[in-house]
């Protein structure tokens, strides 16, 4: 179909297909005008309507005893008791960060924070999950430095601590980094607000910053593949102002506390378009906006630019007419604009006007509920079975396992990331008990004796080699991280980062990974409360490794019962919980020695994961443990070294087994954890583990010396804690700094 006068295809510039254009014409009973097509283009993009992923996302469990709000709102909410709820969500800002790393990362943080206070919650913590290419590439270093600076600047200026996260490096992310931001807030359970345009005749107020040209078509841009020609797309990236957001946060929470609004929504992807039509759609009402009334940052914005602008630090409010003066008074006090730009209507239409002149009128349901939902074809990739073949001779025959450990601790993925997180304020607000570098962050829940545990996790290499199993492990490890500090895992948010879903092999990865996520969250009883799908993560036709990042939230009933990852006392017993198997595939050690990603991903028994989680939580509650740390990337020796670093206590361990020394030291079998405890509690812990059917091995004791001495069967590793610490602590800064 073409426009008769010009022969042009009007849908193309809006990212629509010809079939979608014809469907729009059929729904409307006429051809949509340019502005209406712009609305459809952004609302029917994958980023906004999940047209390629919705059917697979339906597999996730989304309800549970603690869930107060599941998917469909700005953020999910779980109940932590004492009248408090925790709002949390994770989203991606990958494409913007690839083009403009500082602003891309900064506005990613700002956008997810607004999702939290839009629910009526005060943000209390941020987390980030980052992926980059190899650090021997100057562009990758520039991206890393820009992203870290953007996250730190925005969060620090907001006064919200960045308490946890991960930073991972692999060549597949060279051109397309991943920047996933998570925000967490606290609210009273009787003060939850939702994004609904309720009440015909109520006033629509646009509050916060003026509208400019930054971020126009950002949502559509997120549904495109990147290439080396995208440097000129900086106009698609929003520009953030954290000081403005701080004012907007305080003003919004004040009007919510005073019950001055009926509904509200932050302006994120697709700006006024998504916030307006989604609020109308949820309430079953219509919404009319007068674009002449929208405060502008610059003159000459076209109608479609105004509607698709993603200028930051803006909120859309639905207010009863009687409360409009009070709302304006609050925003005036915080030196912010609050402008009435429309009203709620009873016709179900999303209507845009200039004065009395109608520019566009579309039933809100056409933009939201009637968006297409696709069932993409999928096929097992050619690499899948081929990559199962692996030659582990380099690791099995490694002549110096002590040197291998020191070298591994210096690699970008396993070394200390203090260069990253020291640029973030992790203690502002004074509720952070455990910050970055542990298994999970731990915060006090004000007004209670409880603690809030937070972690993010995903191993993209695992998911690439076995999407279903790798996704299960991502959920399992994030849950174990939370349990290691003594907290019970409650629920997750996620950010599902994949390549082009129109490629059947990529979509196969997505289908299998969501199968794994669904099964793991069901067995571990950690429902999905919301999240984000980020497709089209490709650069010059090469896809990233599939990376479904998990953000886990857990609750510790008594924060005084918390457990850290570092050894505490000399002479403590050290136990390995869980079963070690002959598993070298997909391991950090194998990749370090060979440069190859191959072999089978470690087995994962979800029932065993649940038993280990329950055991760690119960042991912490009973006060049996001095430390706990999950065994994951790098294997047992890396985990043991990390346990030594905080106190600089040493180890003298000896044990036997049936697997090879390479697998015992560097294999990544799941689920496992290292714990330490006073000898007087050993019997009680062993009884608990036997009762929960958790296998365990007594490895030996901590020692008050600079010694790291381990023997397994006939193999030995001998080093000093100080040498291991120096390798782990000092290497990353040298690699990262420009």
Beta strands, then each sheet from edge to edge (+ up, - down):
strand 1: 67-69
strand 2: 76-81
strand 3: 84-92
strand 4: 122-132
strand 5: 162-169
strand 6: 178-188
strand 7: 203-208
strand 8: 263-266
strand 9: 286-290
strand 10: 314-319
strand 11: 337-345
strand 12: 349-354
strand 13: 357-363
strand 14: 432-434
strand 15: 441-444
strand 16: 451-457
strand 17: 488-497
strand 18: 527-534
strand 19: 538-539
strand 20: 542-543
strand 21: 547-556
strand 22: 573-577
strand 23: 627-630
strand 24: 650-655
strand 25: 673-677
strand 26: 696-703
strand 27: 708-712
strand 28: 715-719
sheet 1: 1+ 2- 3+ 6- 4+ 5+
sheet 2: 8+ 10- 7+ 11- 9+ 12+ 13-
sheet 3: 14+ 15- 16+ 21- 17+ 18+
sheet 4: 19+ 20-
sheet 5: 23+ 25- 22+ 26- 24+ 27+ 28-
end
